[in-house]
Amino acid sequence: MQTGQQLNKPKIFRKASVRQRLLAGLVFLAAAVIFGILALAAAGKINLSLWFHPCGFKQQFNLPCPTCGVTTSSLAFAGGKIFEAFYIQPAGALLCCVLAVAGFLAFPIAVFGVYFGFLERFFTEVKVKHIIWALIIVITAGWMVTLARTFRIDY
């Protein structure tokens, strides 16, 4: 086979640009700060109720809000109780999983400058509206679970 006829194999890794490294550094830093605050709150070192006031939706309509339980679920996740986090609020635990994976993937990009080829394919194929719809569906499904628990009738 001649040189011009060789097939291009997809690259798994490639060198990250400066912009990609900075963005990955910000993503990793944000994930580390969020999980650090949650871990401190789960250990009882920080009181998050000072930051998050009582839910106005629940006070107004006497129903749990769509994100009811996300903070509790996140605290359980940060405390290492991952299955309990999914039981408390599936949407909150799923969002924590996405944040953990994003932070995990951002670290080698920011520190070592190694960019993963599948990330480029993902960001070119997935549209923002699809991500927004997925987020709406996940939060709605979590809210349905919370509402089902609220209206559960014990026999």
Backbone as a printed PyTorch tensor [residue, N CA C, xyz], in Angstrom:
tensor([[[  0.8420,  -1.1690,   0.0000],
         [  0.0000,   0.0000,   0.0000],
         [  0.8920,   1.2390,   0.0000]],

        [[  0.5710,   2.1850,  -0.7970],
         [  1.3570,   3.4010,  -0.8750],
         [  1.0360,   4.3090,   0.3040]],

        [[  1.9190,   5.2370,   0.5430],
         [  1.7750,   6.1190,   1.6940],
         [  0.4740,   6.9150,   1.6420]],

        [[  0.0840,   7.3730,   0.4850],
         [ -1.1310,   8.1670,   0.3520],
         [ -2.4010,   7.3570,   0.5020]],

        [[ -2.2810,   6.0240,   0.4320],
         [ -3.4620,   5.1810,   0.5090],
         [ -3.6640,   4.5680,   1.8920]],

        [[ -2.8070,   4.8690,   2.8410],
         [ -2.9480,   4.2930,   4.1710],
         [ -4.2060,   4.8260,   4.8240]],

        [[ -4.8340,   3.9440,   5.5790],
         [ -6.0500,   4.3350,   6.2890],
         [ -5.6930,   5.1300,   7.5420]],

        [[ -6.4650,   6.1270,   7.8130],
         [ -6.2710,   6.8990,   9.0360],
         [ -7.0100,   6.2120,  10.1730]],

        [[ -6.2670,   5.7730,  11.1610],
         [ -6.8860,   5.1620,  12.3310],
         [ -7.3460,   6.2770,  13.2600]],

        [[ -8.4990,   6.0900,  13.8810],
         [ -8.9400,   7.1160,  14.8270],
         [ -7.9940,   7.1520,  16.0270]],

        [[ -7.6350,   8.3310,  16.4260],
         [ -6.7350,   8.4890,  17.5580],
         [ -7.5380,   8.4840,  18.8510]],

        [[ -7.0790,   7.6740,  19.7860],
         [ -7.7410,   7.6310,  21.0880],
         [ -7.3420,   8.8560,  21.8970]],

        [[ -6.0590,   9.2120,  21.8210],
         [ -5.5520,  10.3680,  22.5470],
         [ -4.9030,  11.3250,  21.5670]],

        [[ -4.9620,  12.5770,  21.9190],
         [ -4.2200,  13.5780,  21.1680],
         [ -3.8550,  14.6910,  22.1340]],

        [[ -2.9980,  15.5640,  21.6960],
         [ -2.5450,  16.6510,  22.5520],
         [ -3.6500,  17.6940,  22.6900]],

        [[ -3.9030,  18.1020,  23.9210],
         [ -4.9380,  19.0950,  24.1860],
         [ -4.4000,  20.4910,  23.9200]],

        [[ -5.2750,  21.3460,  23.4200],
         [ -4.8950,  22.7400,  23.2000],
         [ -4.8750,  23.4700,  24.5460]],

        [[ -4.3270,  24.6470,  24.5550],
         [ -4.2670,  25.4470,  25.7800],
         [ -5.6810,  25.7590,  26.2710]],

        [[ -6.5610,  26.0740,  25.3520],
         [ -7.9580,  26.3760,  25.7110],
         [ -8.6290,  25.1610,  26.3430]],

        [[ -8.4120,  23.9790,  25.7640],
         [ -8.9940,  22.7610,  26.3100],
         [ -8.4370,  22.4570,  27.6910]],

        [[ -7.1450,  22.6910,  27.8700],
         [ -6.5330,  22.4400,  29.1790],
         [ -7.0770,  23.3960,  30.2330]],

        [[ -7.2490,  24.6700,  29.8770],
         [ -7.7970,  25.6370,  30.8300],
         [ -9.2440,  25.3050,  31.1900]],

        [[-10.0290,  24.9730,  30.1860],
         [-11.4240,  24.6060,  30.4320],
         [-11.5120,  23.3540,  31.3000]],

        [[-10.6710,  22.3660,  31.0060],
         [-10.6580,  21.1470,  31.8090],
         [-10.2190,  21.4430,  33.2400]],

        [[ -9.2730,  22.3480,  33.3930],
         [ -8.8430,  22.7410,  34.7320],
         [ -9.9650,  23.3810,  35.5200]],

        [[-10.7560,  24.2250,  34.8510],
         [-11.9020,  24.8500,  35.5130],
         [-12.9650,  23.8190,  35.8880]],

        [[-13.2110,  22.8610,  34.9950],
         [-14.1890,  21.8040,  35.2830],
         [-13.7240,  20.9730,  36.4740]],

        [[-12.4510,  20.5830,  36.4680],
         [-11.9260,  19.7910,  37.5790],
         [-11.9820,  20.5740,  38.8840]],

        [[-11.5830,  21.8420,  38.8440],
         [-11.6070,  22.6740,  40.0450],
         [-13.0270,  22.8360,  40.5770]],

        [[-13.9890,  23.0690,  39.6770],
         [-15.3860,  23.2100,  40.0980],
         [-15.8990,  21.9190,  40.7290]],

        [[-15.5970,  20.7790,  40.1100],
         [-16.0390,  19.4950,  40.6650],
         [-15.3960,  19.2500,  42.0180]],

        [[-14.1080,  19.5580,  42.1500],
         [-13.4150,  19.3510,  43.4240],
         [-13.9890,  20.2460,  44.5200]],

        [[-14.2820,  21.4990,  44.1900],
         [-14.8500,  22.4200,  45.1840],
         [-16.2470,  21.9610,  45.5960]],

        [[-17.0730,  21.5950,  44.6290],
         [-18.4390,  21.1510,  44.9430],
         [-18.4140,  19.9090,  45.8130]],

        [[-17.6220,  18.9020,  45.4220],
         [-17.5650,  17.6870,  46.2290],
         [-16.8670,  17.9290,  47.5660]],

        [[-15.9330,  18.8630,  47.6170],
         [-15.3020,  19.2110,  48.8960],
         [-16.2990,  19.8200,  49.8710]],

        [[-17.1030,  20.7500,  49.3730],
         [-18.1350,  21.3700,  50.2150],
         [-19.1500,  20.3220,  50.6620]],

        [[-19.5640,  19.4560,  49.7370],
         [-20.5310,  18.4120,  50.0950],
         [-19.9560,  17.4230,  51.1010]],

        [[-18.6800,  17.0740,  50.9390],
         [-18.0460,  16.1490,  51.8870],
         [-17.9440,  16.7770,  53.2690]],

        [[-17.6020,  18.0570,  53.3300],
         [-17.5570,  18.7430,  54.6230],
         [-18.9450,  18.8220,  55.2640]],

        [[-19.9580,  19.0580,  54.4370],
         [-21.3290,  19.1060,  54.9560],
         [-21.7890,  17.7260,  55.4200]],

        [[-21.4090,  16.6820,  54.6770],
         [-21.7900,  15.3250,  55.0690],
         [-21.1170,  14.9290,  56.3800]],

        [[-19.9160,  15.4610,  56.6310],
         [-19.2010,  15.1710,  57.8780],
         [-19.6610,  16.0640,  59.0260]],

        [[-20.5540,  17.0110,  58.7410],
         [-21.0790,  17.8870,  59.7770],
         [-20.2180,  19.0990,  60.0540]],

        [[-19.2610,  19.3960,  59.2110],
         [-18.3740,  20.5470,  59.4170],
         [-18.9780,  21.8470,  58.8890]],

        [[-19.8940,  21.7410,  57.9220],
         [-20.5590,  22.9050,  57.3290],
         [-22.0630,  22.6850,  57.4250]],

        [[-22.7900,  23.7630,  57.6970],
         [-24.2500,  23.6890,  57.7480],
         [-24.8080,  24.3030,  56.4670]],

        [[-25.2680,  23.4510,  55.5530],
         [-25.7820,  23.9450,  54.2680],
         [-27.1390,  24.6220,  54.3910]],

        [[-27.8360,  24.4180,  55.4970],
         [-29.1440,  25.0530,  55.6390],
         [-29.0150,  26.5730,  55.7310]],

        [[-27.8230,  27.0660,  56.0500],
         [-27.6090,  28.5140,  56.0530],
         [-27.5900,  29.0670,  54.6290]],

        [[-27.1790,  28.2340,  53.6650],
         [-27.1120,  28.6560,  52.2680],
         [-28.4230,  28.4240,  51.5340]],

        [[-29.1000,  27.3310,  51.8770],
         [-30.3460,  26.9670,  51.1870],
         [-31.5070,  27.1620,  52.1560]],

        [[-32.3210,  28.1340,  51.8590],
         [-33.4650,  28.4390,  52.7160],
         [-34.5900,  27.4570,  52.4380]],

        [[-35.6170,  27.4520,  53.2820],
         [-36.7410,  26.5460,  53.0370],
         [-37.3330,  26.7500,  51.6450]],

        [[-37.7860,  25.6630,  51.0660],
         [-38.2890,  25.6620,  49.7000],
         [-39.6030,  26.4440,  49.6020]],

        [[-39.6030,  27.4680,  48.7630],
         [-40.8120,  28.2610,  48.5620],
         [-41.9000,  27.4830,  47.8470]],

        [[-41.5120,  26.5850,  46.9400],
         [-42.4880,  25.7530,  46.2190],
         [-43.2500,  24.8690,  47.1970]],

        [[-42.5190,  24.2500,  48.1070],
         [-43.1610,  23.3610,  49.0790],
         [-44.0470,  24.1520,  50.0350]],

        [[-43.6160,  25.3530,  50.4180],
         [-44.4360,  26.1870,  51.2940],
         [-45.6900,  26.6840,  50.5800]],

        [[-45.5670,  26.9950,  49.3070],
         [-46.6950,  27.5350,  48.5440],
         [-47.7290,  26.4700,  48.1980]],

        [[-47.2660,  25.3040,  47.6890],
         [-48.1760,  24.3000,  47.1550],
         [-48.3120,  23.0580,  48.0370]],

        [[-47.5580,  23.0010,  49.1170],
         [-47.5730,  21.8560,  50.0250],
         [-47.2380,  20.5450,  49.2910]],

        [[-46.3720,  20.6420,  48.3060],
         [-45.8740,  19.4940,  47.5430],
         [-44.3540,  19.6140,  47.4500]],

        [[-43.6620,  18.5030,  47.3250],
         [-42.2220,  18.6050,  47.1220],
         [-41.9120,  19.2210,  45.7570]],

        [[-40.8760,  20.0370,  45.7090],
         [-40.5140,  20.6880,  44.4430],
         [-39.7840,  19.6910,  43.5390]],

        [[-39.6060,  20.0200,  42.2630],
         [-38.9360,  19.0970,  41.3440],
         [-37.5190,  18.7060,  41.7770]],

        [[-36.8340,  19.5760,  42.4950],
         [-35.4820,  19.2430,  42.9390],
         [-35.4340,  18.8910,  44.4210]],

        [[-36.5800,  18.5740,  44.9850],
         [-36.6460,  18.2130,  46.4030],
         [-35.8110,  16.9510,  46.6520]],

        [[-34.8690,  17.0480,  47.5530],
         [-34.0360,  15.9130,  47.9010],
         [-32.6990,  15.8760,  47.2010]],

        [[-32.4430,  16.8120,  46.2820],
         [-31.1780,  16.8020,  45.5520],
         [-30.0150,  17.0840,  46.5080]],

        [[-30.1890,  18.0190,  47.4320],
         [-29.1230,  18.3240,  48.3840],
         [-28.8570,  17.1270,  49.2870]],

        [[-29.9050,  16.5130,  49.7900],
         [-29.7400,  15.3380,  50.6490],
         [-29.0940,  14.1970,  49.8820]],

        [[-29.5050,  14.0040,  48.6480],
         [-28.9210,  12.9680,  47.8000],
         [-27.4470,  13.2580,  47.5240]],

        [[-27.1260,  14.5130,  47.2730],
         [-25.7330,  14.8900,  47.0210],
         [-24.8660,  14.6890,  48.2540]],

        [[-25.4160,  14.9900,  49.4250],
         [-24.6780,  14.7620,  50.6640],
         [-24.4050,  13.2770,  50.8710]],

        [[-25.3940,  12.4480,  50.5730],
         [-25.2010,  11.0000,  50.6940],
         [-24.1550,  10.5260,  49.6950]],

        [[-24.2020,  11.0430,  48.4870],
         [-23.2290,  10.6650,  47.4510],
         [-21.8190,  11.0520,  47.8800]],

        [[-21.6550,  12.2750,  48.3690],
         [-20.3350,  12.7480,  48.8060],
         [-19.8540,  11.9920,  50.0300]],

        [[-20.7810,  11.4780,  50.8150],
         [-20.4250,  10.6890,  51.9910],
         [-20.1290,   9.2430,  51.6580]],

        [[-20.1790,   8.8790,  50.3740],
         [-19.8590,   7.5170,  49.9580],
         [-21.0430,   6.5740,  49.9170]],

        [[-22.2270,   7.0640,  50.1880],
         [-23.4420,   6.2350,  50.1840],
         [-24.1530,   6.4010,  48.8410]],

        [[-23.5640,   5.8190,  47.8030],
         [-24.0330,   6.0590,  46.4440],
         [-25.4110,   5.4450,  46.2060]],

        [[-25.6320,   4.2220,  46.6610],
         [-26.9390,   3.5960,  46.4570],
         [-28.0260,   4.3180,  47.2430]],

        [[-27.6890,   4.7860,  48.4330],
         [-28.6430,   5.5570,  49.2250],
         [-28.9710,   6.8710,  48.5180]],

        [[-27.9730,   7.4730,  47.8740],
         [-28.1980,   8.7170,  47.1340],
         [-29.1940,   8.4940,  46.0020]],

        [[-29.0780,   7.3610,  45.2980],
         [-30.0390,   7.0570,  44.2300],
         [-31.4280,   6.8030,  44.7960]],

        [[-31.5130,   6.2260,  45.9870],
         [-32.8150,   5.9830,  46.5900],
         [-33.4650,   7.2970,  47.0120]],

        [[-32.6860,   8.2070,  47.5850],
         [-33.2280,   9.4760,  48.0780],
         [-33.7750,  10.3150,  46.9220]],

        [[-32.9660,  10.5540,  45.9130],
         [-33.3770,  11.3600,  44.7590],
         [-32.5340,  10.9120,  43.5630]],

        [[-33.1050,  10.1050,  42.6800],
         [-32.3410,   9.5810,  41.5450],
         [-31.7080,  10.6650,  40.6740]],

        [[-32.3960,  11.7640,  40.4770],
         [-31.8570,  12.8340,  39.6340],
         [-30.6130,  13.4530,  40.2700]],

        [[-30.6510,  13.6630,  41.5640],
         [-29.4980,  14.2400,  42.2550],
         [-28.2860,  13.3320,  42.1950]],

        [[-28.4950,  12.0370,  42.4000],
         [-27.3890,  11.0820,  42.3440],
         [-26.8320,  10.9790,  40.9260]],

        [[-27.7020,  11.0070,  39.9300],
         [-27.2340,  10.9460,  38.5450],
         [-26.4200,  12.1850,  38.1840]],

        [[-26.8670,  13.3380,  38.6330],
         [-26.1170,  14.5630,  38.3760],
         [-24.7600,  14.5270,  39.0880]],

        [[-24.7070,  13.9470,  40.2820],
         [-23.4220,  13.7920,  40.9780],
         [-22.5070,  12.8390,  40.2220]],

        [[-23.0750,  11.7780,  39.6640],
         [-22.2760,  10.8420,  38.8630],
         [-21.6960,  11.5370,  37.6340]],

        [[-22.5060,  12.3400,  36.9650],
         [-22.0350,  13.0680,  35.7770],
         [-20.9280,  14.0470,  36.1750]],

        [[-21.1020,  14.7360,  37.2980],
         [-20.0840,  15.6720,  37.7610],
         [-18.7950,  14.9410,  38.1310]],

        [[-18.9070,  13.7760,  38.7560],
         [-17.7230,  12.9990,  39.1300],
         [-16.9770,  12.5150,  37.8830]],

        [[-17.7080,  12.0320,  36.8870],
         [-17.0770,  11.5710,  35.6440],
         [-16.4250,  12.7530,  34.9190]],

        [[-17.1100,  13.8890,  34.8860],
         [-16.5390,  15.0750,  34.2380],
         [-15.2510,  15.5080,  34.9330]],

        [[-15.2510,  15.5130,  36.2480],
         [-14.0480,  15.8610,  36.9860],
         [-12.9290,  14.8550,  36.7680]],

        [[-13.2890,  13.5700,  36.7230],
         [-12.3130,  12.5030,  36.5080],
         [-11.6690,  12.6200,  35.1270]],

        [[-12.4560,  12.9190,  34.1050],
         [-11.9230,  13.0710,  32.7530],
         [-11.1780,  14.3870,  32.5680]],

        [[-11.5640,  15.4110,  33.3110],
         [-10.9270,  16.7180,  33.1730],
         [ -9.5240,  16.7380,  33.7660]],

        [[ -9.2800,  15.9160,  34.7690],
         [ -7.9710,  15.9380,  35.4240],
         [ -6.8060,  15.6330,  34.4750]],

        [[ -6.8170,  14.5040,  33.7350],
         [ -5.6660,  14.2560,  32.8440],
         [ -5.5550,  15.2590,  31.6970]],

        [[ -6.6840,  15.8210,  31.2950],
         [ -6.6260,  16.8380,  30.2380],
         [ -5.9110,  18.0790,  30.7580]],

        [[ -6.2940,  18.5200,  31.9610],
         [ -5.7190,  19.7410,  32.5200],
         [ -4.2630,  19.5550,  32.9210]],

        [[ -3.9460,  18.4450,  33.5580],
         [ -2.6080,  18.2640,  34.1130],
         [ -1.6080,  17.7580,  33.0770]],

        [[ -1.9970,  16.7320,  32.3150],
         [ -1.0640,  16.0880,  31.3950],
         [ -1.2310,  16.5260,  29.9400]],

        [[ -2.2910,  17.2450,  29.6320],
         [ -2.5150,  17.7000,  28.2640],
         [ -2.9450,  16.5980,  27.3120]],

        [[ -3.5600,  15.5480,  27.8480],
         [ -4.0110,  14.4190,  27.0430],
         [ -5.5120,  14.5890,  26.8030]],

        [[ -5.9030,  14.7540,  25.5450],
         [ -7.3130,  14.9290,  25.2050],
         [ -7.8440,  13.6260,  24.6160]],

        [[ -9.0040,  13.2200,  25.0560],
         [ -9.6010,  11.9580,  24.6250],
         [-10.3970,  12.1710,  23.3410]],

        [[-10.1910,  11.3000,  22.3640],
         [-10.8660,  11.4190,  21.0810],
         [-12.3760,  11.2720,  21.1790]],

        [[-12.8470,  10.4240,  22.1030],
         [-14.2970,  10.2260,  22.2070],
         [-14.9960,  11.4680,  22.7250]],

        [[-14.3050,  12.3290,  23.4710],
         [-14.9210,  13.5700,  23.9430],
         [-15.2160,  14.5100,  22.7800]],

        [[-14.2890,  14.5680,  21.8430],
         [-14.5010,  15.4150,  20.6740],
         [-15.6880,  14.9220,  19.8570]],

        [[-15.7600,  13.6030,  19.6640],
         [-16.9090,  13.0460,  18.9320],
         [-18.2050,  13.3120,  19.6810]],

        [[-18.1830,  13.1730,  21.0050],
         [-19.3840,  13.4010,  21.8090],
         [-19.8670,  14.8390,  21.6660]],

        [[-18.9330,  15.7950,  21.8210],
         [-19.3330,  17.2000,  21.7770],
         [-19.7110,  17.6780,  20.3860]],

        [[-19.2780,  16.9840,  19.3340],
         [-19.6870,  17.3800,  17.9860],
         [-21.0260,  16.7480,  17.6060]],

        [[-21.3290,  15.5680,  18.1460],
         [-22.5600,  14.8730,  17.7750],
         [-23.7540,  15.2310,  18.6530]],

        [[-23.5160,  15.5240,  19.9080],
         [-24.6040,  15.8230,  20.8350],
         [-24.8720,  17.3190,  20.8160]],

        [[-26.1150,  17.6600,  20.6440],
         [-26.5160,  19.0610,  20.6010],
         [-26.9230,  19.5220,  21.9960]],

        [[-26.8490,  20.8130,  22.2390],
         [-27.1990,  21.3840,  23.5370],
         [-28.6620,  21.0930,  23.8780]],

        [[-29.5320,  21.1370,  22.8710],
         [-30.9490,  20.8910,  23.1500],
         [-31.1720,  19.4580,  23.6380]],

        [[-30.3460,  18.5050,  23.1750],
         [-30.4780,  17.1310,  23.6510],
         [-30.0670,  17.0170,  25.1170]],

        [[-29.0330,  17.7410,  25.4910],
         [-28.5900,  17.7340,  26.8840],
         [-29.6490,  18.3680,  27.7760]],

        [[-30.2440,  19.4560,  27.3180],
         [-31.3000,  20.1160,  28.0930],
         [-32.5040,  19.1980,  28.2430]],

        [[-32.9090,  18.5220,  27.1600],
         [-34.0310,  17.5930,  27.2460],
         [-33.7260,  16.4360,  28.1950]],

        [[-32.5230,  15.9170,  28.1270],
         [-32.1350,  14.8190,  29.0330],
         [-32.1850,  15.2900,  30.4780]],

        [[-31.7150,  16.5050,  30.7450],
         [-31.7580,  17.0510,  32.0950],
         [-33.1990,  17.2270,  32.5730]],

        [[-34.0660,  17.7190,  31.6980],
         [-35.4800,  17.8850,  32.0580],
         [-36.1110,  16.5340,  32.3640]],

        [[-35.8170,  15.5250,  31.5530],
         [-36.3840,  14.1900,  31.7590],
         [-35.8920,  13.5830,  33.0690]],

        [[-34.6000,  13.7280,  33.3530],
         [-34.0450,  13.1610,  34.5870],
         [-34.6520,  13.8450,  35.8080]],

        [[-34.7430,  15.1650,  35.7920],
         [-35.3270,  15.8850,  36.9350],
         [-36.8010,  15.5500,  37.0890]],

        [[-37.5330,  15.4470,  35.9890],
         [-38.9520,  15.0890,  36.0510],
         [-39.1350,  13.6770,  36.5970]],

        [[-38.3000,  12.7420,  36.1540],
         [-38.3950,  11.3680,  36.6660],
         [-38.0910,  11.3230,  38.1530]],

        [[-37.0870,  12.0650,  38.5920],
         [-36.7820,  12.1260,  40.0250],
         [-37.9190,  12.7410,  40.8160]],

        [[-38.5670,  13.7560,  40.2310],
         [-39.6990,  14.3880,  40.9010],
         [-40.8710,  13.4130,  41.0110]],

        [[-41.0870,  12.6270,  39.9770],
         [-42.1660,  11.6370,  40.0190],
         [-41.9240,  10.6190,  41.1440]],

        [[-40.6800,  10.2140,  41.3170],
         [-40.3510,   9.2880,  42.4130],
         [-40.6450,   9.9500,  43.7540]],

        [[-40.2450,  11.2130,  43.8960],
         [-40.4850,  11.9370,  45.1420],
         [-41.9830,  12.1070,  45.3970]],

        [[-42.7370,  12.4430,  44.3510],
         [-44.1890,  12.5800,  44.5090],
         [-44.8430,  11.2430,  44.8550]],

        [[-44.3800,  10.1840,  44.2510],
         [-44.9320,   8.8560,  44.5560],
         [-44.6890,   8.5050,  46.0110]],

        [[-43.5370,   8.8400,  46.5330],
         [-43.2680,   8.5820,  47.9540],
         [-44.1280,   9.4630,  48.8500]],

        [[-44.4080,  10.6910,  48.4130],
         [-45.2230,  11.6090,  49.2060],
         [-46.6500,  11.1100,  49.3210]],

        [[-47.2070,  10.6010,  48.2290],
         [-48.6000,  10.1680,  48.2180],
         [-48.7790,   8.6860,  48.5020]],

        [[-47.7060,   8.0080,  48.9260],
         [-47.7840,   6.5820,  49.2150],
         [-48.7720,   6.3490,  50.3540]],

        [[-49.6060,   5.3690,  50.1540],
         [-50.6060,   5.0010,  51.1550],
         [-50.1700,   3.6970,  51.7860]],

        [[-50.0090,   3.7080,  53.0940],
         [-49.6440,   2.4800,  53.7910],
         [-50.9120,   1.7280,  54.1560]],

        [[-50.9460,   0.4650,  53.8110],
         [-52.1170,  -0.3630,  54.1180],
         [-51.8870,  -1.1580,  55.3620]]])
